[in-house]
Amino acid sequence: MSNAATEAADNLIKRVKRAAFGFTNFDNHRIRSLLYAGKPNWNLLNTLTPT
């Protein structure tokens, strides 16, 4: 048994938090997180309005 999967998920969460540090707008934080995680839904990008 190994906890490698848990460690990998934890590492990804920490990297996403570091990459999005400083964003005060939740939409920007969400987009950065999705881009960093590698699975953005580009169809939803048109529904966002810049602030």
ModelCIF file with pLDDT and N, C-alpha, C, O atoms, coordinates in Angstrom:
data_MODEL
#
_entry.id   MODEL 
#
_entity.id                         1 
_entity.type                       polymer 
_entity.pdbx_number_of_molecules   1 
#
_entity_poly.entity_id                      1 
_entity_poly.type                           'polypeptide(L)' 
_entity_poly.nstd_linkage                   no 
_entity_poly.nstd_monomer                   no 
_entity_poly.pdbx_seq_one_letter_code       MSNAATEAADNLIKRVKRAAFGFTNFDNHRIRSLLYAGKPNWNLLNTLTPT 
_entity_poly.pdbx_seq_one_letter_code_can   MSNAATEAADNLIKRVKRAAFGFTNFDNHRIRSLLYAGKPNWNLLNTLTPT 
_entity_poly.pdbx_strand_id                 A 
#
loop_
_entity_poly_seq.entity_id 
_entity_poly_seq.num 
_entity_poly_seq.mon_id 
_entity_poly_seq.hetero 
1 1  MET n 
1 2  SER n 
1 3  ASN n 
1 4  ALA n 
1 5  ALA n 
1 6  THR n 
1 7  GLU n 
1 8  ALA n 
1 9  ALA n 
1 10 ASP n 
1 11 ASN n 
1 12 LEU n 
1 13 ILE n 
1 14 LYS n 
1 15 ARG n 
1 16 VAL n 
1 17 LYS n 
1 18 ARG n 
1 19 ALA n 
1 20 ALA n 
1 21 PHE n 
1 22 GLY n 
1 23 PHE n 
1 24 THR n 
1 25 ASN n 
1 26 PHE n 
1 27 ASP n 
1 28 ASN n 
1 29 HIS n 
1 30 ARG n 
1 31 ILE n 
1 32 ARG n 
1 33 SER n 
1 34 LEU n 
1 35 LEU n 
1 36 TYR n 
1 37 ALA n 
1 38 GLY n 
1 39 LYS n 
1 40 PRO n 
1 41 ASN n 
1 42 TRP n 
1 43 ASN n 
1 44 LEU n 
1 45 LEU n 
1 46 ASN n 
1 47 THR n 
1 48 LEU n 
1 49 THR n 
1 50 PRO n 
1 51 THR n 
#
_struct_asym.id          A 
_struct_asym.entity_id   1 
#
loop_
_ma_qa_metric.id 
_ma_qa_metric.mode 
_ma_qa_metric.name 
_ma_qa_metric.software_group_id 
_ma_qa_metric.type 
1 global pLDDT . pLDDT 
2 local  pLDDT . pLDDT 
#
_ma_qa_metric_global.metric_id      1 
_ma_qa_metric_global.metric_value   76.25 
_ma_qa_metric_global.model_id       1 
_ma_qa_metric_global.ordinal_id     1 
#
loop_
_ma_qa_metric_local.label_asym_id 
_ma_qa_metric_local.label_comp_id 
_ma_qa_metric_local.label_seq_id 
_ma_qa_metric_local.metric_id 
_ma_qa_metric_local.metric_value 
_ma_qa_metric_local.model_id 
_ma_qa_metric_local.ordinal_id 
A MET 1  2 76.00 1 1  
A SER 2  2 83.00 1 2  
A ASN 3  2 88.00 1 3  
A ALA 4  2 89.00 1 4  
A ALA 5  2 87.00 1 5  
A THR 6  2 89.00 1 6  
A GLU 7  2 90.00 1 7  
A ALA 8  2 86.00 1 8  
A ALA 9  2 84.00 1 9  
A ASP 10 2 87.00 1 10 
A ASN 11 2 87.00 1 11 
A LEU 12 2 81.00 1 12 
A ILE 13 2 81.00 1 13 
A LYS 14 2 86.00 1 14 
A ARG 15 2 82.00 1 15 
A VAL 16 2 77.00 1 16 
A LYS 17 2 79.00 1 17 
A ARG 18 2 81.00 1 18 
A ALA 19 2 74.00 1 19 
A ALA 20 2 70.00 1 20 
A PHE 21 2 76.00 1 21 
A GLY 22 2 77.00 1 22 
A PHE 23 2 75.00 1 23 
A THR 24 2 78.00 1 24 
A ASN 25 2 81.00 1 25 
A PHE 26 2 81.00 1 26 
A ASP 27 2 78.00 1 27 
A ASN 28 2 77.00 1 28 
A HIS 29 2 77.00 1 29 
A ARG 30 2 76.00 1 30 
A ILE 31 2 75.00 1 31 
A ARG 32 2 76.00 1 32 
A SER 33 2 73.00 1 33 
A LEU 34 2 73.00 1 34 
A LEU 35 2 76.00 1 35 
A TYR 36 2 74.00 1 36 
A ALA 37 2 71.00 1 37 
A GLY 38 2 73.00 1 38 
A LYS 39 2 68.00 1 39 
A PRO 40 2 67.00 1 40 
A ASN 41 2 69.00 1 41 
A TRP 42 2 71.00 1 42 
A ASN 43 2 75.00 1 43 
A LEU 44 2 69.00 1 44 
A LEU 45 2 65.00 1 45 
A ASN 46 2 69.00 1 46 
A THR 47 2 67.00 1 47 
A LEU 48 2 62.00 1 48 
A THR 49 2 64.00 1 49 
A PRO 50 2 60.00 1 50 
A THR 51 2 59.00 1 51 
#
loop_
_atom_site.group_PDB 
_atom_site.id 
_atom_site.type_symbol 
_atom_site.label_atom_id 
_atom_site.label_alt_id 
_atom_site.label_comp_id 
_atom_site.label_asym_id 
_atom_site.label_entity_id 
_atom_site.label_seq_id 
_atom_site.pdbx_PDB_ins_code 
_atom_site.Cartn_x 
_atom_site.Cartn_y 
_atom_site.Cartn_z 
_atom_site.occupancy 
_atom_site.B_iso_or_equiv 
_atom_site.pdbx_formal_charge 
_atom_site.auth_seq_id 
_atom_site.auth_comp_id 
_atom_site.auth_asym_id 
_atom_site.auth_atom_id 
_atom_site.pdbx_PDB_model_num 
ATOM 1   N N  . MET A 1 1  ? 0.836   -1.166 0.000   1.00 76.00 ? 1  MET A N  1 
ATOM 2   C CA . MET A 1 1  ? 0.000   0.000  0.000   1.00 76.00 ? 1  MET A CA 1 
ATOM 3   C C  . MET A 1 1  ? 0.894   1.247  0.000   1.00 76.00 ? 1  MET A C  1 
ATOM 4   O O  . MET A 1 1  ? 1.952   1.288  0.628   1.00 76.00 ? 1  MET A O  1 
ATOM 5   N N  . SER A 1 2  ? 0.432   2.228  -0.711  1.00 83.00 ? 2  SER A N  1 
ATOM 6   C CA . SER A 1 2  ? 1.179   3.469  -0.806  1.00 83.00 ? 2  SER A CA 1 
ATOM 7   C C  . SER A 1 2  ? 0.211   4.645  -0.748  1.00 83.00 ? 2  SER A C  1 
ATOM 8   O O  . SER A 1 2  ? -0.941  4.535  -1.168  1.00 83.00 ? 2  SER A O  1 
ATOM 9   N N  . ASN A 1 3  ? 0.676   5.741  -0.237  1.00 88.00 ? 3  ASN A N  1 
ATOM 10  C CA . ASN A 1 3  ? -0.159  6.939  -0.213  1.00 88.00 ? 3  ASN A CA 1 
ATOM 11  C C  . ASN A 1 3  ? 0.260   7.914  -1.316  1.00 88.00 ? 3  ASN A C  1 
ATOM 12  O O  . ASN A 1 3  ? 0.095   9.125  -1.172  1.00 88.00 ? 3  ASN A O  1 
ATOM 13  N N  . ALA A 1 4  ? 0.793   7.395  -2.393  1.00 89.00 ? 4  ALA A N  1 
ATOM 14  C CA . ALA A 1 4  ? 1.284   8.235  -3.489  1.00 89.00 ? 4  ALA A CA 1 
ATOM 15  C C  . ALA A 1 4  ? 0.165   9.049  -4.124  1.00 89.00 ? 4  ALA A C  1 
ATOM 16  O O  . ALA A 1 4  ? 0.377   10.211 -4.474  1.00 89.00 ? 4  ALA A O  1 
ATOM 17  N N  . ALA A 1 5  ? -1.012  8.472  -4.280  1.00 87.00 ? 5  ALA A N  1 
ATOM 18  C CA . ALA A 1 5  ? -2.126  9.204  -4.899  1.00 87.00 ? 5  ALA A CA 1 
ATOM 19  C C  . ALA A 1 5  ? -2.548  10.389 -4.026  1.00 87.00 ? 5  ALA A C  1 
ATOM 20  O O  . ALA A 1 5  ? -2.828  11.475 -4.532  1.00 87.00 ? 5  ALA A O  1 
ATOM 21  N N  . THR A 1 6  ? -2.587  10.170 -2.740  1.00 89.00 ? 6  THR A N  1 
ATOM 22  C CA . THR A 1 6  ? -2.941  11.256 -1.822  1.00 89.00 ? 6  THR A CA 1 
ATOM 23  C C  . THR A 1 6  ? -1.890  12.349 -1.844  1.00 89.00 ? 6  THR A C  1 
ATOM 24  O O  . THR A 1 6  ? -2.226  13.533 -1.861  1.00 89.00 ? 6  THR A O  1 
ATOM 25  N N  . GLU A 1 7  ? -0.634  11.968 -1.845  1.00 90.00 ? 7  GLU A N  1 
ATOM 26  C CA . GLU A 1 7  ? 0.454   12.950 -1.892  1.00 90.00 ? 7  GLU A CA 1 
ATOM 27  C C  . GLU A 1 7  ? 0.431   13.734 -3.201  1.00 90.00 ? 7  GLU A C  1 
ATOM 28  O O  . GLU A 1 7  ? 0.702   14.934 -3.207  1.00 90.00 ? 7  GLU A O  1 
ATOM 29  N N  . ALA A 1 8  ? 0.108   13.066 -4.309  1.00 86.00 ? 8  ALA A N  1 
ATOM 30  C CA . ALA A 1 8  ? 0.044   13.753 -5.607  1.00 86.00 ? 8  ALA A CA 1 
ATOM 31  C C  . ALA A 1 8  ? -1.088  14.775 -5.617  1.00 86.00 ? 8  ALA A C  1 
ATOM 32  O O  . ALA A 1 8  ? -0.915  15.890 -6.109  1.00 86.00 ? 8  ALA A O  1 
ATOM 33  N N  . ALA A 1 9  ? -2.241  14.402 -5.078  1.00 84.00 ? 9  ALA A N  1 
ATOM 34  C CA . ALA A 1 9  ? -3.368  15.334 -5.029  1.00 84.00 ? 9  ALA A CA 1 
ATOM 35  C C  . ALA A 1 9  ? -3.035  16.520 -4.128  1.00 84.00 ? 9  ALA A C  1 
ATOM 36  O O  . ALA A 1 9  ? -3.347  17.661 -4.468  1.00 84.00 ? 9  ALA A O  1 
ATOM 37  N N  . ASP A 1 10 ? -2.414  16.264 -3.002  1.00 87.00 ? 10 ASP A N  1 
ATOM 38  C CA . ASP A 1 10 ? -2.033  17.323 -2.078  1.00 87.00 ? 10 ASP A CA 1 
ATOM 39  C C  . ASP A 1 10 ? -1.028  18.271 -2.725  1.00 87.00 ? 10 ASP A C  1 
ATOM 40  O O  . ASP A 1 10 ? -1.120  19.486 -2.553  1.00 87.00 ? 10 ASP A O  1 
ATOM 41  N N  . ASN A 1 11 ? -0.080  17.726 -3.462  1.00 87.00 ? 11 ASN A N  1 
ATOM 42  C CA . ASN A 1 11 ? 0.923   18.543 -4.149  1.00 87.00 ? 11 ASN A CA 1 
ATOM 43  C C  . ASN A 1 11 ? 0.271   19.425 -5.206  1.00 87.00 ? 11 ASN A C  1 
ATOM 44  O O  . ASN A 1 11 ? 0.636   20.593 -5.345  1.00 87.00 ? 11 ASN A O  1 
ATOM 45  N N  . LEU A 1 12 ? -0.694  18.880 -5.955  1.00 81.00 ? 12 LEU A N  1 
ATOM 46  C CA . LEU A 1 12 ? -1.388  19.668 -6.976  1.00 81.00 ? 12 LEU A CA 1 
ATOM 47  C C  . LEU A 1 12 ? -2.165  20.807 -6.330  1.00 81.00 ? 12 LEU A C  1 
ATOM 48  O O  . LEU A 1 12 ? -2.153  21.928 -6.838  1.00 81.00 ? 12 LEU A O  1 
ATOM 49  N N  . ILE A 1 13 ? -2.834  20.535 -5.226  1.00 81.00 ? 13 ILE A N  1 
ATOM 50  C CA . ILE A 1 13 ? -3.596  21.572 -4.536  1.00 81.00 ? 13 ILE A CA 1 
ATOM 51  C C  . ILE A 1 13 ? -2.671  22.690 -4.073  1.00 81.00 ? 13 ILE A C  1 
ATOM 52  O O  . ILE A 1 13 ? -2.998  23.867 -4.226  1.00 81.00 ? 13 ILE A O  1 
ATOM 53  N N  . LYS A 1 14 ? -1.533  22.339 -3.517  1.00 86.00 ? 14 LYS A N  1 
ATOM 54  C CA . LYS A 1 14 ? -0.588  23.350 -3.045  1.00 86.00 ? 14 LYS A CA 1 
ATOM 55  C C  . LYS A 1 14 ? -0.012  24.170 -4.199  1.00 86.00 ? 14 LYS A C  1 
ATOM 56  O O  . LYS A 1 14 ? 0.172   25.379 -4.061  1.00 86.00 ? 14 LYS A O  1 
ATOM 57  N N  . ARG A 1 15 ? 0.273   23.531 -5.331  1.00 82.00 ? 15 ARG A N  1 
ATOM 58  C CA . ARG A 1 15 ? 0.804   24.260 -6.482  1.00 82.00 ? 15 ARG A CA 1 
ATOM 59  C C  . ARG A 1 15 ? -0.234  25.213 -7.052  1.00 82.00 ? 15 ARG A C  1 
ATOM 60  O O  . ARG A 1 15 ? 0.107   26.323 -7.461  1.00 82.00 ? 15 ARG A O  1 
ATOM 61  N N  . VAL A 1 16 ? -1.500  24.798 -7.084  1.00 77.00 ? 16 VAL A N  1 
ATOM 62  C CA . VAL A 1 16 ? -2.563  25.665 -7.591  1.00 77.00 ? 16 VAL A CA 1 
ATOM 63  C C  . VAL A 1 16 ? -2.731  26.867 -6.670  1.00 77.00 ? 16 VAL A C  1 
ATOM 64  O O  . VAL A 1 16 ? -2.892  27.992 -7.144  1.00 77.00 ? 16 VAL A O  1 
ATOM 65  N N  . LYS A 1 17 ? -2.695  26.641 -5.365  1.00 79.00 ? 17 LYS A N  1 
ATOM 66  C CA . LYS A 1 17 ? -2.809  27.749 -4.421  1.00 79.00 ? 17 LYS A CA 1 
ATOM 67  C C  . LYS A 1 17 ? -1.676  28.749 -4.609  1.00 79.00 ? 17 LYS A C  1 
ATOM 68  O O  . LYS A 1 17 ? -1.904  29.958 -4.563  1.00 79.00 ? 17 LYS A O  1 
ATOM 69  N N  . ARG A 1 18 ? -0.459  28.257 -4.819  1.00 81.00 ? 18 ARG A N  1 
ATOM 70  C CA . ARG A 1 18 ? 0.686   29.153 -5.025  1.00 81.00 ? 18 ARG A CA 1 
ATOM 71  C C  . ARG A 1 18 ? 0.559   29.922 -6.333  1.00 81.00 ? 18 ARG A C  1 
ATOM 72  O O  . ARG A 1 18 ? 0.898   31.104 -6.390  1.00 81.00 ? 18 ARG A O  1 
ATOM 73  N N  . ALA A 1 19 ? 0.073   29.267 -7.384  1.00 74.00 ? 19 ALA A N  1 
ATOM 74  C CA . ALA A 1 19 ? -0.039  29.922 -8.690  1.00 74.00 ? 19 ALA A CA 1 
ATOM 75  C C  . ALA A 1 19 ? -1.100  31.016 -8.674  1.00 74.00 ? 19 ALA A C  1 
ATOM 76  O O  . ALA A 1 19 ? -0.975  32.001 -9.401  1.00 74.00 ? 19 ALA A O  1 
ATOM 77  N N  . ALA A 1 20 ? -2.131  30.863 -7.867  1.00 70.00 ? 20 ALA A N  1 
ATOM 78  C CA . ALA A 1 20 ? -3.232  31.827 -7.839  1.00 70.00 ? 20 ALA A CA 1 
ATOM 79  C C  . ALA A 1 20 ? -3.117  32.800 -6.680  1.00 70.00 ? 20 ALA A C  1 
ATOM 80  O O  . ALA A 1 20 ? -4.068  33.529 -6.396  1.00 70.00 ? 20 ALA A O  1 
ATOM 81  N N  . PHE A 1 21 ? -1.994  32.830 -6.013  1.00 76.00 ? 21 PHE A N  1 
ATOM 82  C CA . PHE A 1 21 ? -1.817  33.730 -4.870  1.00 76.00 ? 21 PHE A CA 1 
ATOM 83  C C  . PHE A 1 21 ? -1.933  35.185 -5.314  1.00 76.00 ? 21 PHE A C  1 
ATOM 84  O O  . PHE A 1 21 ? -1.331  35.595 -6.306  1.00 76.00 ? 21 PHE A O  1 
ATOM 85  N N  . GLY A 1 22 ? -2.707  35.949 -4.574  1.00 77.00 ? 22 GLY A N  1 
ATOM 86  C CA . GLY A 1 22 ? -2.843  37.368 -4.863  1.00 77.00 ? 22 GLY A CA 1 
ATOM 87  C C  . GLY A 1 22 ? -4.088  37.732 -5.630  1.00 77.00 ? 22 GLY A C  1 
ATOM 88  O O  . GLY A 1 22 ? -4.428  38.913 -5.700  1.00 77.00 ? 22 GLY A O  1 
ATOM 89  N N  . PHE A 1 23 ? -4.784  36.775 -6.209  1.00 75.00 ? 23 PHE A N  1 
ATOM 90  C CA . PHE A 1 23 ? -6.020  37.082 -6.919  1.00 75.00 ? 23 PHE A CA 1 
ATOM 91  C C  . PHE A 1 23 ? -7.111  37.387 -5.911  1.00 75.00 ? 23 PHE A C  1 
ATOM 92  O O  . PHE A 1 23 ? -7.354  36.589 -5.005  1.00 75.00 ? 23 PHE A O  1 
ATOM 93  N N  . THR A 1 24 ? -7.773  38.531 -6.052  1.00 78.00 ? 24 THR A N  1 
ATOM 94  C CA . THR A 1 24 ? -8.862  38.875 -5.150  1.00 78.00 ? 24 THR A CA 1 
ATOM 95  C C  . THR A 1 24 ? -10.218 38.584 -5.788  1.00 78.00 ? 24 THR A C  1 
ATOM 96  O O  . THR A 1 24 ? -11.225 38.487 -5.086  1.00 78.00 ? 24 THR A O  1 
ATOM 97  N N  . ASN A 1 25 ? -10.252 38.445 -7.092  1.00 81.00 ? 25 ASN A N  1 
ATOM 98  C CA . ASN A 1 25 ? -11.488 38.131 -7.799  1.00 81.00 ? 25 ASN A CA 1 
ATOM 99  C C  . ASN A 1 25 ? -11.598 36.619 -7.926  1.00 81.00 ? 25 ASN A C  1 
ATOM 100 O O  . ASN A 1 25 ? -10.685 35.973 -8.439  1.00 81.00 ? 25 ASN A O  1 
ATOM 101 N N  . PHE A 1 26 ? -12.718 36.042 -7.458  1.00 81.00 ? 26 PHE A N  1 
ATOM 102 C CA . PHE A 1 26 ? -12.865 34.597 -7.470  1.00 81.00 ? 26 PHE A CA 1 
ATOM 103 C C  . PHE A 1 26 ? -12.834 34.029 -8.884  1.00 81.00 ? 26 PHE A C  1 
ATOM 104 O O  . PHE A 1 26 ? -12.284 32.948 -9.096  1.00 81.00 ? 26 PHE A O  1 
ATOM 105 N N  . ASP A 1 27 ? -13.411 34.734 -9.858  1.00 78.00 ? 27 ASP A N  1 
ATOM 106 C CA . ASP A 1 27 ? -13.415 34.235 -11.240 1.00 78.00 ? 27 ASP A CA 1 
ATOM 107 C C  . ASP A 1 27 ? -11.994 34.093 -11.777 1.00 78.00 ? 27 ASP A C  1 
ATOM 108 O O  . ASP A 1 27 ? -11.674 33.103 -12.435 1.00 78.00 ? 27 ASP A O  1 
ATOM 109 N N  . ASN A 1 28 ? -11.141 35.075 -11.499 1.00 77.00 ? 28 ASN A N  1 
ATOM 110 C CA . ASN A 1 28 ? -9.755  34.992 -11.936 1.00 77.00 ? 28 ASN A CA 1 
ATOM 111 C C  . ASN A 1 28 ? -9.030  33.838 -11.243 1.00 77.00 ? 28 ASN A C  1 
ATOM 112 O O  . ASN A 1 28 ? -8.237  33.128 -11.861 1.00 77.00 ? 28 ASN A O  1 
ATOM 113 N N  . HIS A 1 29 ? -9.311  33.664 -9.964  1.00 77.00 ? 29 HIS A N  1 
ATOM 114 C CA . HIS A 1 29 ? -8.711  32.562 -9.211  1.00 77.00 ? 29 HIS A CA 1 
ATOM 115 C C  . HIS A 1 29 ? -9.159  31.216 -9.791  1.00 77.00 ? 29 HIS A C  1 
ATOM 116 O O  . HIS A 1 29 ? -8.357  30.291 -9.923  1.00 77.00 ? 29 HIS A O  1 
ATOM 117 N N  . ARG A 1 30 ? -10.429 31.119 -10.128 1.00 76.00 ? 30 ARG A N  1 
ATOM 118 C CA . ARG A 1 30 ? -10.973 29.879 -10.700 1.00 76.00 ? 30 ARG A CA 1 
ATOM 119 C C  . ARG A 1 30 ? -10.337 29.565 -12.051 1.00 76.00 ? 30 ARG A C  1 
ATOM 120 O O  . ARG A 1 30 ? -9.966  28.421 -12.312 1.00 76.00 ? 30 ARG A O  1 
ATOM 121 N N  . ILE A 1 31 ? -10.211 30.569 -12.902 1.00 75.00 ? 31 ILE A N  1 
ATOM 122 C CA . ILE A 1 31 ? -9.606  30.359 -14.221 1.00 75.00 ? 31 ILE A CA 1 
ATOM 123 C C  . ILE A 1 31 ? -8.155  29.926 -14.078 1.00 75.00 ? 31 ILE A C  1 
ATOM 124 O O  . ILE A 1 31 ? -7.718  29.000 -14.762 1.00 75.00 ? 31 ILE A O  1 
ATOM 125 N N  . ARG A 1 32 ? -7.399  30.583 -13.198 1.00 76.00 ? 32 ARG A N  1 
ATOM 126 C CA . ARG A 1 32 ? -6.002  30.225 -12.997 1.00 76.00 ? 32 ARG A CA 1 
ATOM 127 C C  . ARG A 1 32 ? -5.881  28.793 -12.470 1.00 76.00 ? 32 ARG A C  1 
ATOM 128 O O  . ARG A 1 32 ? -5.001  28.040 -12.889 1.00 76.00 ? 32 ARG A O  1 
ATOM 129 N N  . SER A 1 33 ? -6.767  28.429 -11.556 1.00 73.00 ? 33 SER A N  1 
ATOM 130 C CA . SER A 1 33 ? -6.742  27.073 -11.003 1.00 73.00 ? 33 SER A CA 1 
ATOM 131 C C  . SER A 1 33 ? -7.029  26.035 -12.078 1.00 73.00 ? 33 SER A C  1 
ATOM 132 O O  . SER A 1 33 ? -6.355  25.007 -12.148 1.00 73.00 ? 33 SER A O  1 
ATOM 133 N N  . LEU A 1 34 ? -8.025  26.300 -12.915 1.00 73.00 ? 34 LEU A N  1 
ATOM 134 C CA . LEU A 1 34 ? -8.358  25.350 -13.981 1.00 73.00 ? 34 LEU A CA 1 
ATOM 135 C C  . LEU A 1 34 ? -7.233  25.240 -14.999 1.00 73.00 ? 34 LEU A C  1 
ATOM 136 O O  . LEU A 1 34 ? -6.928  24.146 -15.474 1.00 73.00 ? 34 LEU A O  1 
ATOM 137 N N  . LEU A 1 35 ? -6.616  26.367 -15.335 1.00 76.00 ? 35 LEU A N  1 
ATOM 138 C CA . LEU A 1 35 ? -5.504  26.331 -16.276 1.00 76.00 ? 35 LEU A CA 1 
ATOM 139 C C  . LEU A 1 35 ? -4.335  25.538 -15.712 1.00 76.00 ? 35 LEU A C  1 
ATOM 140 O O  . LEU A 1 35 ? -3.700  24.760 -16.424 1.00 76.00 ? 35 LEU A O  1 
ATOM 141 N N  . TYR A 1 36 ? -4.058  25.738 -14.440 1.00 74.00 ? 36 TYR A N  1 
ATOM 142 C CA . TYR A 1 36 ? -2.926  25.048 -13.828 1.00 74.00 ? 36 TYR A CA 1 
ATOM 143 C C  . TYR A 1 36 ? -3.197  23.559 -13.683 1.00 74.00 ? 36 TYR A C  1 
ATOM 144 O O  . TYR A 1 36 ? -2.286  22.743 -13.821 1.00 74.00 ? 36 TYR A O  1 
ATOM 145 N N  . ALA A 1 37 ? -4.451  23.201 -13.404 1.00 71.00 ? 37 ALA A N  1 
ATOM 146 C CA . ALA A 1 37 ? -4.813  21.799 -13.250 1.00 71.00 ? 37 ALA A CA 1 
ATOM 147 C C  . ALA A 1 37 ? -4.833  21.082 -14.603 1.00 71.00 ? 37 ALA A C  1 
ATOM 148 O O  . ALA A 1 37 ? -4.763  19.854 -14.655 1.00 71.00 ? 37 ALA A O  1 
ATOM 149 N N  . GLY A 1 38 ? -4.929  21.846 -15.696 1.00 73.00 ? 38 GLY A N  1 
ATOM 150 C CA . GLY A 1 38 ? -4.836  21.258 -17.019 1.00 73.00 ? 38 GLY A CA 1 
ATOM 151 C C  . GLY A 1 38 ? -6.146  20.831 -17.631 1.00 73.00 ? 38 GLY A C  1 
ATOM 152 O O  . GLY A 1 38 ? -6.139  20.177 -18.674 1.00 73.00 ? 38 GLY A O  1 
ATOM 153 N N  . LYS A 1 39 ? -7.280  21.171 -17.024 1.00 68.00 ? 39 LYS A N  1 
ATOM 154 C CA . LYS A 1 39 ? -8.561  20.762 -17.587 1.00 68.00 ? 39 LYS A CA 1 
ATOM 155 C C  . LYS A 1 39 ? -9.539  21.929 -17.642 1.00 68.00 ? 39 LYS A C  1 
ATOM 156 O O  . LYS A 1 39 ? -10.607 21.858 -17.034 1.00 68.00 ? 39 LYS A O  1 
ATOM 157 N N  . PRO A 1 40 ? -9.202  23.000 -18.353 1.00 67.00 ? 40 PRO A N  1 
ATOM 158 C CA . PRO A 1 40 ? -10.155 24.112 -18.438 1.00 67.00 ? 40 PRO A CA 1 
ATOM 159 C C  . PRO A 1 40 ? -11.290 23.784 -19.392 1.00 67.00 ? 40 PRO A C  1 
ATOM 160 O O  . PRO A 1 40 ? -11.112 23.050 -20.364 1.00 67.00 ? 40 PRO A O  1 
ATOM 161 N N  . ASN A 1 41 ? -12.447 24.335 -19.104 1.00 69.00 ? 41 ASN A N  1 
ATOM 162 C CA . ASN A 1 41 ? -13.587 24.220 -20.009 1.00 69.00 ? 41 ASN A CA 1 
ATOM 163 C C  . ASN A 1 41 ? -13.665 25.532 -20.777 1.00 69.00 ? 41 ASN A C  1 
ATOM 164 O O  . ASN A 1 41 ? -14.202 26.518 -20.273 1.00 69.00 ? 41 ASN A O  1 
ATOM 165 N N  . TRP A 1 42 ? -13.137 25.547 -21.983 1.00 71.00 ? 42 TRP A N  1 
ATOM 166 C CA . TRP A 1 42 ? -13.039 26.778 -22.757 1.00 71.00 ? 42 TRP A CA 1 
ATOM 167 C C  . TRP A 1 42 ? -14.398 27.324 -23.146 1.00 71.00 ? 42 TRP A C  1 
ATOM 168 O O  . TRP A 1 42 ? -14.513 28.514 -23.437 1.00 71.00 ? 42 TRP A O  1 
ATOM 169 N N  . ASN A 1 43 ? -15.434 26.494 -23.162 1.00 75.00 ? 43 ASN A N  1 
ATOM 170 C CA . ASN A 1 43 ? -16.772 26.983 -23.507 1.00 75.00 ? 43 ASN A CA 1 
ATOM 171 C C  . ASN A 1 43 ? -17.314 27.923 -22.440 1.00 75.00 ? 43 ASN A C  1 
ATOM 172 O O  . ASN A 1 43 ? -18.108 28.811 -22.752 1.00 75.00 ? 43 ASN A O  1 
ATOM 173 N N  . LEU A 1 44 ? -16.901 27.747 -21.190 1.00 69.00 ? 44 LEU A N  1 
ATOM 174 C CA . LEU A 1 44 ? -17.375 28.610 -20.114 1.00 69.00 ? 44 LEU A CA 1 
ATOM 175 C C  . LEU A 1 44 ? -16.648 29.941 -20.074 1.00 69.00 ? 44 LEU A C  1 
ATOM 176 O O  . LEU A 1 44 ? -17.096 30.867 -19.397 1.00 69.00 ? 44 LEU A O  1 
ATOM 177 N N  . LEU A 1 45 ? -15.536 30.056 -20.785 1.00 65.00 ? 45 LEU A N  1 
ATOM 178 C CA . LEU A 1 45 ? -14.757 31.271 -20.739 1.00 65.00 ? 45 LEU A CA 1 
ATOM 179 C C  . LEU A 1 45 ? -15.533 32.463 -21.303 1.00 65.00 ? 45 LEU A C  1 
ATOM 180 O O  . LEU A 1 45 ? -15.343 33.593 -20.852 1.00 65.00 ? 45 LEU A O  1 
ATOM 181 N N  . ASN A 1 46 ? -16.397 32.220 -22.277 1.00 69.00 ? 46 ASN A N  1 
ATOM 182 C CA . ASN A 1 46 ? -17.188 33.312 -22.880 1.00 69.00 ? 46 ASN A CA 1 
ATOM 183 C C  . ASN A 1 46 ? -18.256 33.827 -21.928 1.00 69.00 ? 46 ASN A C  1 
ATOM 184 O O  . ASN A 1 46 ? -18.769 34.928 -22.128 1.00 69.00 ? 46 ASN A O  1 
ATOM 185 N N  . THR A 1 47 ? -18.609 33.061 -20.895 1.00 67.00 ? 47 THR A N  1 
ATOM 186 C CA . THR A 1 47 ? -19.663 33.496 -19.975 1.00 67.00 ? 47 THR A CA 1 
ATOM 187 C C  . THR A 1 47 ? -19.133 34.442 -18.919 1.00 67.00 ? 47 THR A C  1 
ATOM 188 O O  . THR A 1 47 ? -19.923 35.043 -18.191 1.00 67.00 ? 47 THR A O  1 
ATOM 189 N N  . LEU A 1 48 ? -17.814 34.597 -18.808 1.00 62.00 ? 48 LEU A N  1 
ATOM 190 C CA . LEU A 1 48 ? -17.227 35.471 -17.798 1.00 62.00 ? 48 LEU A CA 1 
ATOM 191 C C  . LEU A 1 48 ? -17.071 36.876 -18.341 1.00 62.00 ? 48 LEU A C  1 
ATOM 192 O O  . LEU A 1 48 ? -16.730 37.072 -19.508 1.00 62.00 ? 48 LEU A O  1 
ATOM 193 N N  . THR A 1 49 ? -17.321 37.842 -17.492 1.00 64.00 ? 49 THR A N  1 
ATOM 194 C CA . THR A 1 49 ? -17.099 39.226 -17.883 1.00 64.00 ? 49 THR A CA 1 
ATOM 195 C C  . THR A 1 49 ? -15.959 39.783 -17.043 1.00 64.00 ? 49 THR A C  1 
ATOM 196 O O  . THR A 1 49 ? -15.943 39.582 -15.828 1.00 64.00 ? 49 THR A O  1 
ATOM 197 N N  . PRO A 1 50 ? -15.014 40.472 -17.651 1.00 60.00 ? 50 PRO A N  1 
ATOM 198 C CA . PRO A 1 50 ? -13.899 41.016 -16.886 1.00 60.00 ? 50 PRO A CA 1 
ATOM 199 C C  . PRO A 1 50 ? -14.370 42.092 -15.918 1.00 60.00 ? 50 PRO A C  1 
ATOM 200 O O  . PRO A 1 50 ? -15.316 42.831 -16.193 1.00 60.00 ? 50 PRO A O  1 
ATOM 201 N N  . THR A 1 51 ? -13.687 42.164 -14.779 1.00 59.00 ? 51 THR A N  1 
ATOM 202 C CA . THR A 1 51 ? -14.076 43.177 -13.784 1.00 59.00 ? 51 THR A CA 1 
ATOM 203 C C  . THR A 1 51 ? -12.974 44.180 -13.610 1.00 59.00 ? 51 THR A C  1 
ATOM 204 O O  . THR A 1 51 ? -13.107 45.112 -12.818 1.00 59.00 ? 51 THR A O  1 
#
